[in-house]
Amino acid sequence: MPLMTDASLRASFCRVFLSLIVVLVAAPAAMAQIAHTVDVKDLAPVAVSSADSGPRIWEFSRPGTRVLVLGTVQAVSQPAEYVPDGIELAVRQSGVVLGSPGVVVGEGIGLLRGLTLWPAIRKTKYLPEGQQMADVLPADLYASWHRLKAIYIGKDQHVERMLPMYGAWRLYEAMLKKTGLSDESLVRPPIASLASRQRIPLVDARYHLLIKDPKRAIQEFSVPRGQDLACLRSTLAAIDAVHQASKPLLDAWAAGDVQAMASALAANHLPDYCWARLTNEAIARQQGIELEHAMRVAWSAALSKAASTSDIIFTTAPVSDLIHQTGRVRWLLDAGFRPTVSAPDEVPR
């Protein structure tokens, strides 16, 4: 095999870096903001499965097409190893499983591997001019950072040089590892496995972002300092809330108790994966792309594709979207779908 030149290596490493979003948006609700004001009085007509039949499924329809939507929670716990009966029935009844919105960049190679290969790339995750967290964080924010870093990371000074949003990422990962928790989707792997066994197609609904000039994209990568600091602040608050929120939220999810889920979400600030969102937006912005709009267009196109092949579609959406009719649920409503009123104990058929 011929040796690669320095120029070709640099070009390859540029492409590697720009695939960082694949790692950062792995969490299914990475892009969803959890609302803190909850009104669940209007939920009853929308719910399809009963509260004692397992996780809640909602149904939306328009002439010729039904969409079964599993409400999900972004909680930190070990992922499920099986699909509850109600979810399995809904998947089996569907002709297609529609994926979640997200972003895919470049060749799909992970951030951490890419950032270890080329010094010019490694610099993008660090504060400029040798600065450290203590130099850029307000006193109260640094005190919170220092306290949680001591608990979950320890004396490692390397992380002190990172951009605050990437420090937040490292701290959150360290917390998960130390506590034995996981932020993997509770249902995505078993649902994908079930769909595969049943030969039910899975439709990719992610936006594929093409980078016109990888080297320039790296050179111009920038996140406003205010957003960088806000990401760290929100993540620190979420880390403090994780243990309090996790068990009641998961118990409510497993029981299909929408009121309890709404209360848990309102009372606790859970991680919103802001480091992923800010990274995604910065790279898309450099390409002249408004990312939220592009993701919506990609998901809506995937929905249309799924509807062209099946009259019953299975998908997921955060419970917060279903409660507040935001995010994916708003996209469904704008596409002409309406909540289906069902008997309280009816399972979609």
ABEGO torsion letter per residue (X at the ends): XBBBBAAAAAAAAAAAAAAAAAAAAABAAAABBBBABBBAAAAAAABABBAAAEBBBBBBBBBGBBBBBBBBBBBBBBBBABBBAAAAAAAAABABBBBBBBBBBEAGBBAAAAAAABAAAAAAABBBGGBBAAAABBAAAAAAAAAAAAAAAEABAAAAABBAAAAAAAAAAAAAAAAGBBABBAAAAAAAAAAAAAGBBBBBABBBBBBABAAAAAAABBBBAAAAAAAAAAAAAAAAAAAAAAAAAAAAAAAGBAAAAAAAAAABBBBAGAAAAAAAAAAAAAAGBBAAAAAAAAAAAAAAAAAAABABBBBBBBAAAAAAGBEAAAAAAAAGBBBBBBBAABBBX
